Amino acid sequence: MIADESQKRAPLAAAMCAYRKDGALAFHTPGHKQGAGAHVLLRELVTETGLREEVSLMDELDDLHEPRGCLKDAQDLAAALYGADAAFFAVNGTTGAIHAMLLAALSPGDAVLVPRNAHRSVFGGLVLADARPIYIEPEVDEALGIAHGLSVEAVRDACSRHPEARALFLVSPTYYGVASDVRSIAEIVHEAGMTLLVDEAHGAHLAFFEELPEAAMAAGADLVAQSTHKLLGAMTQASLLLLRETRVEKERVQRAMRLLTTTSPNYLLMASLDIARLQMAEAGAAYLARAVGLARELRREINGIAGLFCFGEERMGGAGAFALDPLKITVTVTGLGLTGAEAARILRRAHKIEAELFDARNVLFLLTYADTEASAARLLAALRALAKDAADAGRTAQTAMLIQPPAGRAASRTVEKCASEVLLPAAPPLALMPREAFYRCAVCCPLHDAAGRIAAETIAFYPPGIPVICTGEVFTADVCRYMEAMRAAGLKVTGAADATLRTVRVID
């Protein structure tokens, strides 16, 4: 339902169309000259209309660094729809929006409370802002091997113990769709005199349907970064940064965006943001109501398949797991004797189903406003076939061929054994600020000799995706033992230059 008549417009998209129709001969960038010189492959990739509107820097198309015309109008419409004081178009994805958020909210040397399972873009933002992280452990669902959000109690305790912190950085919802109690956390953070920064990359749709978790901006956040391309209709790389001006000045955010944003932003990306906002204003609630209905039915059907489990609202309400976005369909496959990697590989090769991600125990599928009964039914049929094949005695030859390595089932048992016997160690001490560590010379060191050395990289294992060590922290004996055990178990490692973990990078 349209919030007001002004939301019926897409001013940036309209300005680009008007420039195309005006017929001016192009003696300006880009080099393909509105498609005149485009290769046939580029013509197939981008429509003729798209190529003719892939222009920039004309007076009538405005300037993202100093928006006064159609871009300002488009951003103002986005801010109004999301209930923000200001909105900024980000063409470097949510990574760029997060970097700008940290630069705008912090000054060099400031302390910021950060969950250990924050996206790696946060660590880049800490380097740019020259900020000091104080890490908070998220809640972990041991049965699923999934890290959730921060509990209200953990936030209250951290704010009490670290009154020097300027801000709390919160991830909500998580990649798996689990939302924290953002409203309560906002009250605690603000009472402590801090700013609440929220990575809502996976929640750009929450504001448009009341049966979804509450959107962070509505819950009281000060700055919110959203991936408009992940679950809404913008093109990949197009995101939004939303601001409530009570604690952070708009001009400071604008300066950060100017610093980090290209002077040649792609207008097709920005127009897609404008159109995605229009689409949600026109019919977002109806689209999402359909998607949520499909997701609930799909979850119910999956839980009727022997060997599969799809968690839902029954696991919410606890610490760090306040609410669930039902559009995230996390399917635990260990009941089939499969790892998440094996199941995802079979689904892709045998059934032409591509998952969003997988970990040691789970495969994650996204439903969006674009899904239909047909697409949901196809996913369900593939999962039923996966379970049937896995249940066959000895596994079928086809399944065995699709699974590599063939020792996958044994690896799965090893993962479970390690998960139950080796606990994630406490966060190691911070020896160097992230920015200082970034600029220090680094060398490779055998993992078994790393204790006492300072990490020059951030390393995490899936599950649960929480960094074992972050850049600037000191390797402890417990950290080294844990990493050896996880390497032996064959868990997926991220962030390490040497994916085998025979060596790690340390400060020279």
C-alpha positions as CSV (number, residue, x, y, z in Angstrom):
1,M,0.0,0.0,0.0
2,I,1.4,3.4,-1.0
3,A,2.4,5.5,2.0
4,D,1.5,8.8,0.1
5,E,1.1,10.0,-3.4
6,S,4.7,11.2,-3.7
7,Q,5.9,7.6,-3.4
8,K,4.3,6.8,-6.8
9,R,7.3,8.5,-8.5
10,A,10.8,7.2,-9.4
11,P,12.5,10.6,-10.0
12,L,16.0,9.3,-10.8
13,A,14.7,6.7,-13.2
14,A,12.4,9.3,-14.8
15,A,15.4,11.7,-15.3
16,M,17.5,9.0,-17.0
17,C,14.6,8.2,-19.3
18,A,14.1,11.9,-20.1
19,Y,17.8,12.3,-21.0
20,R,17.6,9.3,-23.3
21,K,14.5,10.6,-25.1
22,D,15.9,14.2,-25.4
23,G,18.2,12.9,-28.2
24,A,21.4,14.7,-27.3
25,L,24.4,13.3,-29.2
26,A,26.9,11.9,-26.7
27,F,30.4,13.3,-26.5
28,H,30.8,12.2,-23.0
29,T,31.5,9.0,-20.9
30,P,30.9,6.1,-21.0
31,G,33.0,5.0,-23.9
32,H,30.4,2.8,-25.5
33,K,28.5,6.0,-26.3
34,Q,25.0,5.0,-25.1
35,G,25.4,1.5,-26.7
36,A,26.6,2.6,-30.1
37,G,30.0,0.9,-29.6
38,A,28.8,-1.9,-27.4
39,H,30.0,-5.5,-28.2
40,V,27.3,-7.9,-29.0
41,L,27.8,-9.7,-25.7
42,L,27.3,-6.5,-23.8
43,R,24.1,-5.8,-25.9
44,E,22.8,-9.2,-24.9
45,L,23.7,-8.5,-21.3
46,V,22.2,-5.1,-21.1
47,T,19.1,-4.0,-23.1
48,E,19.4,-1.2,-25.7
49,T,17.4,1.0,-23.4
50,G,19.7,0.2,-20.5
51,L,22.8,1.0,-22.5
52,R,21.3,4.4,-23.7
53,E,20.6,5.3,-20.1
54,E,23.9,4.1,-18.7
55,V,25.2,7.7,-18.5
56,S,26.3,10.1,-15.8
57,L,27.2,13.6,-14.7
58,M,24.7,15.4,-16.9
59,D,23.2,18.4,-15.1
60,E,19.7,16.9,-15.1
61,L,21.0,13.6,-13.6
62,D,22.3,15.2,-10.5
63,D,25.5,14.4,-8.5
64,L,25.6,11.8,-5.8
65,H,28.3,13.7,-4.0
66,E,26.3,16.9,-3.9
67,P,22.7,15.8,-4.6
68,R,20.3,18.7,-5.3
69,G,17.9,17.4,-8.0
70,C,16.5,14.0,-8.9
71,L,19.0,12.1,-6.8
72,K,18.2,14.1,-3.7
73,D,14.5,13.6,-4.5
74,A,15.0,9.8,-4.8
75,Q,17.0,9.6,-1.5
76,D,14.4,11.7,0.3
77,L,11.6,9.4,-0.9
78,A,13.6,6.4,0.4
79,A,14.1,8.1,3.8
80,A,10.4,8.9,4.1
81,L,9.3,5.3,3.2
82,Y,11.8,3.8,5.7
83,G,11.0,6.3,8.5
84,A,14.5,7.8,8.5
85,D,15.7,11.4,8.6
86,A,18.0,10.8,5.7
87,A,18.9,8.0,3.2
88,F,22.1,7.6,1.2
89,F,22.5,5.5,-1.9
90,A,25.5,3.2,-1.7
91,V,26.9,1.8,-4.9
92,N,29.7,-0.2,-3.2
93,G,27.2,-2.6,-1.6
94,T,26.5,-2.7,2.2
95,T,30.3,-3.1,2.7
96,G,30.6,0.6,1.6
97,A,27.6,1.6,3.7
98,I,29.1,-0.1,6.8
99,H,32.5,1.6,6.3
100,A,30.7,5.0,6.0
101,M,28.6,4.2,9.1
102,L,31.7,3.5,11.2
103,L,33.6,6.6,9.9
104,A,30.6,8.8,10.5
105,A,29.9,7.6,14.1
106,L,33.5,7.2,15.4
107,S,36.7,9.2,15.7
108,P,40.2,7.8,15.8
109,G,40.9,5.9,19.0
110,D,37.2,5.5,19.9
111,A,36.0,2.2,21.3
112,V,33.1,0.4,19.8
113,L,31.3,-2.7,21.0
114,V,31.2,-5.4,18.2
115,P,29.8,-8.9,18.0
116,R,32.4,-11.5,17.2
117,N,30.3,-12.8,14.3
118,A,30.1,-9.4,12.5
119,H,30.6,-9.4,8.7
120,R,34.2,-9.0,7.6
121,S,33.4,-5.5,6.2
122,V,33.3,-4.4,9.9
123,F,36.9,-5.2,10.3
124,G,37.7,-3.1,7.3
125,G,35.7,-0.3,8.7
126,L,37.6,-0.5,12.0
127,V,40.9,-0.1,10.1
128,L,39.5,3.0,8.2
129,A,38.1,4.6,11.3
130,D,41.1,3.7,13.5
131,A,38.7,2.4,16.1
132,R,39.3,0.0,19.0
133,P,36.9,-3.0,19.0
134,I,35.6,-4.5,22.2
135,Y,34.1,-7.8,21.2
136,I,30.9,-9.4,22.5
137,E,30.2,-13.1,22.1
138,P,26.9,-13.8,20.3
139,E,24.6,-16.6,21.4
140,V,25.2,-19.9,19.7
141,D,22.6,-22.6,19.0
142,E,24.8,-25.6,19.6
143,A,22.3,-28.1,18.1
144,L,22.2,-26.3,14.8
145,G,25.8,-25.0,14.9
146,I,24.6,-21.5,14.1
147,A,25.6,-18.2,15.7
148,H,22.7,-15.9,16.5
149,G,22.6,-12.3,17.6
150,L,23.5,-10.5,20.8
151,S,21.3,-11.0,23.9
152,V,19.9,-8.0,25.8
153,E,21.8,-9.2,28.8
154,A,25.1,-9.3,26.9
155,V,24.6,-5.8,25.6
156,R,23.6,-4.4,29.1
157,D,26.7,-6.1,30.6
158,A,29.0,-4.7,27.9
159,C,27.7,-1.2,28.2
160,S,28.1,-1.3,32.0
161,R,31.7,-2.7,31.8
162,H,32.8,-0.4,29.0
163,P,31.3,3.1,29.5
164,E,34.1,4.5,27.3
165,A,32.6,2.9,24.2
166,R,31.1,5.4,21.7
167,A,28.8,2.9,19.9
168,L,27.4,-0.6,19.7
169,F,27.5,-2.3,16.3
170,L,24.7,-4.9,16.0
171,V,24.0,-7.5,13.3
172,S,20.2,-8.0,13.0
173,P,18.9,-10.1,11.4
174,T,21.7,-12.6,10.9
175,Y,22.4,-14.3,7.7
176,Y,20.1,-17.1,9.0
177,G,17.3,-14.7,9.6
178,V,17.5,-14.5,13.4
179,A,16.7,-11.0,14.8
180,S,17.8,-9.6,18.1
181,D,15.6,-7.5,20.4
182,V,16.7,-4.3,18.7
183,R,14.2,-2.1,20.5
184,S,15.4,-3.1,24.0
185,I,19.0,-3.0,22.9
186,A,18.5,0.6,21.5
187,E,17.1,1.7,24.9
188,I,20.1,0.3,26.7
189,V,22.6,1.7,24.3
190,H,21.1,5.2,24.3
191,E,20.8,5.2,28.1
192,A,24.5,4.6,28.2
193,G,25.1,7.6,25.9
194,M,26.1,5.5,23.0
195,T,25.1,5.3,19.3
196,L,23.4,2.2,17.9
197,L,24.7,1.1,14.5
198,V,22.9,-1.8,12.8
199,D,24.0,-4.1,10.0
200,E,20.6,-4.9,8.6
201,A,22.0,-6.2,5.3
202,H,19.5,-9.1,5.4
203,G,16.5,-7.0,6.5
204,A,15.8,-4.4,3.8
205,H,12.3,-5.9,3.5
206,L,11.3,-5.9,7.2
207,A,9.7,-2.5,7.1
208,F,7.0,-3.5,4.6
209,F,5.1,-6.3,6.4
210,E,3.9,-6.3,10.0
211,E,4.4,-10.1,10.5
212,L,8.2,-9.8,10.0
213,P,10.6,-8.8,12.7
214,E,10.6,-5.0,13.5
215,A,12.9,-3.0,11.2
216,A,15.9,-1.5,13.0
217,M,15.1,2.1,12.1
218,A,11.6,1.7,13.5
219,A,13.1,0.1,16.7
220,G,15.3,3.1,17.4
221,A,18.7,2.5,15.6
222,D,20.7,5.6,14.7
223,L,22.4,4.3,11.5
224,V,21.3,1.3,9.5
225,A,23.0,-0.3,6.5
226,Q,20.8,-2.4,4.2
227,S,21.4,-4.6,1.2
228,T,18.5,-3.5,-1.0
229,H,19.7,-6.1,-3.6
230,K,19.6,-9.1,-1.3
231,L,15.8,-9.6,-0.7
232,L,14.3,-6.6,-2.6
233,G,14.4,-5.6,-6.3
234,A,17.6,-3.5,-6.6
235,M,20.5,-4.7,-8.6
236,T,23.5,-6.4,-7.0
237,Q,25.8,-3.9,-5.3
238,A,23.0,-1.4,-4.6
239,S,22.4,-0.7,-0.9
240,L,21.0,2.0,1.4
241,L,22.4,3.7,4.5
242,L,19.6,5.1,6.7
243,L,20.1,7.8,9.4
244,R,18.3,9.1,12.4
245,E,19.9,12.4,13.2
246,T,19.5,12.5,17.0
247,R,23.1,11.3,17.7
248,V,24.9,11.5,14.3
249,E,25.0,14.6,12.1
250,K,23.8,14.2,8.5
251,E,26.7,16.2,7.2
252,R,29.2,13.8,8.9
253,V,27.6,10.9,7.2
254,Q,27.6,12.7,3.8
255,R,31.3,13.5,4.2
256,A,32.0,9.8,4.9
257,M,30.0,8.8,1.9
258,R,31.9,11.3,-0.3
259,L,35.2,9.9,0.9
260,L,34.3,6.3,0.1
261,T,32.1,6.6,-3.0
262,T,33.4,6.6,-6.5
263,T,33.0,9.9,-8.4
264,S,31.5,7.8,-11.3
265,P,28.7,5.9,-9.7
266,N,26.7,3.7,-12.0
267,Y,23.3,5.2,-12.6
268,L,21.7,1.9,-13.5
269,L,22.5,0.7,-9.9
270,M,21.1,3.9,-8.4
271,A,18.0,3.8,-10.5
272,S,17.4,0.2,-9.4
273,L,17.4,1.5,-5.8
274,D,14.8,4.2,-6.8
275,I,12.6,1.6,-8.5
276,A,13.0,-1.0,-5.7
277,R,11.7,1.7,-3.3
278,L,8.8,2.4,-5.6
279,Q,7.9,-1.3,-5.9
280,M,7.7,-1.7,-2.2
281,A,5.7,1.5,-1.8
282,E,3.2,0.2,-4.4
283,A,2.7,-3.4,-3.4
284,G,5.4,-4.4,-0.8
285,A,2.9,-5.7,1.8
286,A,1.1,-7.8,-0.7
287,Y,4.3,-9.3,-2.2
288,L,5.7,-10.1,1.2
289,A,2.4,-11.5,2.5
290,R,2.5,-14.0,-0.3
291,A,6.2,-14.8,0.3
292,V,5.7,-15.3,4.1
293,G,2.7,-17.6,3.3
294,L,4.9,-19.7,1.0
295,A,7.7,-19.9,3.5
296,R,5.5,-21.1,6.3
297,E,3.9,-23.8,4.2
298,L,7.4,-24.8,2.9
299,R,8.8,-25.0,6.4
300,R,5.9,-27.2,7.5
301,E,6.3,-29.6,4.6
302,I,10.1,-29.8,5.0
303,N,9.7,-30.8,8.7
304,G,7.5,-33.6,7.5
305,I,10.4,-35.1,5.5
306,A,12.3,-37.8,7.4
307,G,15.9,-36.7,8.1
308,L,15.4,-33.0,7.5
309,F,14.7,-30.2,9.9
310,C,13.9,-26.6,9.3
311,F,13.9,-24.5,12.5
312,G,11.2,-21.9,13.0
313,E,9.5,-19.7,15.6
314,E,9.7,-22.6,18.2
315,R,13.4,-21.7,18.7
316,M,12.9,-18.0,19.1
317,G,12.3,-16.0,22.3
318,G,15.6,-16.9,23.9
319,A,18.8,-14.9,24.3
320,G,20.1,-13.5,21.0
321,A,17.1,-15.1,19.1
322,F,14.2,-12.7,19.6
323,A,12.4,-13.2,16.3
324,L,12.7,-15.0,13.0
325,D,12.4,-13.8,9.4
326,P,10.5,-16.8,8.0
327,L,11.8,-16.1,4.5
328,K,15.2,-17.6,5.5
329,I,14.8,-21.4,5.1
330,T,17.6,-23.1,7.0
331,V,17.5,-26.9,6.4
332,T,19.6,-29.1,8.7
333,V,20.7,-32.2,6.7
334,T,22.7,-34.1,9.2
335,G,19.8,-36.5,9.8
336,L,20.4,-37.7,6.2
337,G,24.1,-38.5,7.0
338,L,25.1,-35.6,4.8
339,T,27.1,-32.4,5.4
340,G,25.7,-29.1,4.2
341,A,28.3,-29.1,1.5
342,E,27.3,-32.5,0.2
343,A,23.6,-31.7,0.2
344,A,24.2,-28.4,-1.6
345,R,26.3,-30.1,-4.2
346,I,23.6,-32.8,-4.9
347,L,20.9,-30.2,-5.1
348,R,22.8,-28.1,-7.6
349,R,24.0,-31.0,-9.8
350,A,21.1,-33.3,-9.7
351,H,18.1,-31.0,-9.2
352,K,19.3,-27.6,-10.5
353,I,18.6,-25.9,-7.2
354,E,21.2,-23.3,-6.1
355,A,21.3,-22.5,-2.3
356,E,22.3,-19.2,-0.8
357,L,24.9,-20.9,1.4
358,F,25.8,-24.0,3.3
359,D,27.7,-24.8,6.4
360,A,28.8,-28.1,8.0
361,R,25.2,-29.0,9.0
362,N,22.8,-26.8,7.2
363,V,21.8,-25.5,3.8
364,L,20.2,-22.0,3.5
365,F,17.6,-21.1,0.9
366,L,16.1,-17.6,0.5
367,L,12.5,-16.8,-0.4
368,T,11.8,-13.3,-1.6
369,Y,8.9,-11.3,-2.9
370,A,9.6,-12.7,-6.3
371,D,8.9,-16.4,-5.4
372,T,5.8,-18.2,-6.4
373,E,4.0,-21.4,-5.6
374,A,5.8,-23.0,-8.5
375,S,9.3,-22.1,-7.3
376,A,8.5,-23.2,-3.7
377,A,7.1,-26.5,-5.0
378,R,10.3,-27.1,-7.0
379,L,12.5,-26.6,-4.0
380,L,10.3,-28.9,-1.9
381,A,10.4,-31.6,-4.6
382,A,14.2,-31.5,-4.7
383,L,14.5,-31.8,-0.9
384,R,12.2,-34.8,-1.0
385,A,14.3,-36.4,-3.6
386,L,17.4,-35.6,-1.7
387,A,16.0,-37.3,1.4
388,K,14.8,-40.4,-0.6
389,D,18.2,-40.9,-2.3
390,A,20.0,-40.5,1.0
391,A,17.7,-43.0,2.7
392,D,18.4,-45.8,0.1
393,A,20.6,-48.5,1.4
394,G,24.2,-47.9,0.6
395,R,23.3,-44.7,-1.2
396,T,22.6,-44.8,-5.0
397,A,25.5,-44.8,-7.5
398,Q,24.2,-41.4,-8.7
399,T,24.4,-39.9,-5.3
400,A,27.8,-41.4,-4.6
401,M,29.1,-39.9,-7.9
402,L,27.8,-36.4,-7.0
403,I,29.4,-36.4,-3.5
404,Q,33.1,-35.5,-3.3
405,P,35.0,-36.5,-1.4
406,P,33.4,-39.9,-0.9
407,A,34.4,-39.8,2.8
408,G,31.8,-37.1,3.4
409,R,29.7,-39.1,5.9
410,A,32.8,-39.9,8.0
411,A,33.8,-36.2,7.8
412,S,30.3,-35.3,9.0
413,R,30.7,-37.5,12.1
414,T,34.1,-36.0,12.7
415,V,32.6,-32.5,12.6
416,E,30.0,-33.5,15.2
417,K,32.6,-35.1,17.4
418,C,34.8,-32.0,17.3
419,A,31.9,-29.7,17.8
420,S,31.0,-31.6,21.0
421,E,34.5,-32.1,22.4
422,V,36.3,-28.9,21.5
423,L,34.9,-25.6,22.8
424,L,35.4,-22.3,21.1
425,P,38.1,-20.5,23.1
426,A,37.6,-17.1,24.7
427,A,38.5,-14.1,22.5
428,P,42.3,-13.6,22.7
429,P,43.8,-10.4,24.0
430,L,44.1,-7.4,21.6
431,A,47.7,-6.3,21.2
432,L,47.4,-3.9,18.3
433,M,44.6,-1.7,17.1
434,P,43.2,-3.1,13.7
435,R,44.6,-0.1,11.8
436,E,48.1,-0.4,13.2
437,A,48.1,-4.2,12.6
438,F,46.9,-3.6,9.0
439,Y,50.0,-1.5,8.2
440,R,52.6,-3.7,10.0
441,C,54.7,-6.2,8.0
442,A,53.4,-9.8,8.1
443,V,55.0,-13.1,7.7
444,C,53.9,-16.7,7.5
445,C,54.3,-18.8,10.6
446,P,53.5,-22.6,11.2
447,L,50.3,-22.8,13.1
448,H,52.0,-25.0,15.8
449,D,54.5,-22.1,16.4
450,A,52.0,-19.3,16.4
451,A,51.2,-19.1,20.2
452,G,52.3,-15.7,21.5
453,R,52.4,-14.1,18.0
454,I,50.1,-11.3,16.8
455,A,47.6,-12.2,14.1
456,A,47.8,-10.4,10.8
457,E,44.5,-11.9,9.5
458,T,41.0,-12.7,10.8
459,I,40.2,-16.4,10.8
460,A,36.8,-18.1,11.3
461,F,35.3,-21.6,10.9
462,Y,31.9,-22.6,9.7
463,P,30.0,-23.5,11.8
464,P,29.5,-21.3,13.7
465,G,31.2,-18.5,11.7
466,I,32.6,-16.7,14.7
467,P,36.2,-15.5,14.3
468,V,38.6,-17.5,16.4
469,I,41.1,-14.7,16.1
470,C,41.0,-11.2,14.7
471,T,43.7,-9.1,13.2
472,G,45.8,-7.5,16.0
473,E,44.9,-10.2,18.6
474,V,47.5,-12.6,20.1
475,F,47.4,-16.3,19.3
476,T,47.0,-18.3,22.5
477,A,47.6,-22.0,23.1
478,D,43.9,-22.6,23.3
479,V,43.3,-20.8,20.0
480,C,46.0,-22.8,18.3
481,R,44.6,-26.1,19.7
482,Y,41.1,-25.2,18.6
483,M,42.3,-24.3,15.1
484,E,44.2,-27.6,14.8
485,A,41.1,-29.6,15.8
486,M,38.9,-27.7,13.4
487,R,41.4,-28.2,10.6
488,A,41.5,-31.9,11.3
489,A,37.7,-32.0,11.2
490,G,37.7,-30.5,7.8
491,L,35.5,-27.5,8.6
492,K,35.3,-24.6,6.2
493,V,37.8,-21.9,7.0
494,T,37.5,-18.3,6.0
495,G,39.9,-15.3,6.2
496,A,43.1,-17.2,6.2
497,A,45.7,-16.7,3.4
498,D,46.6,-20.4,3.7
499,A,43.2,-22.2,3.6
500,T,45.0,-25.4,4.8
501,L,46.0,-23.6,8.0
502,R,49.4,-25.2,7.9
503,T,50.6,-21.6,8.3
504,V,49.0,-18.4,9.5
505,R,50.0,-14.8,8.9
506,V,51.4,-13.0,11.9
507,I,53.0,-9.6,12.5
508,D,56.7,-9.6,11.8
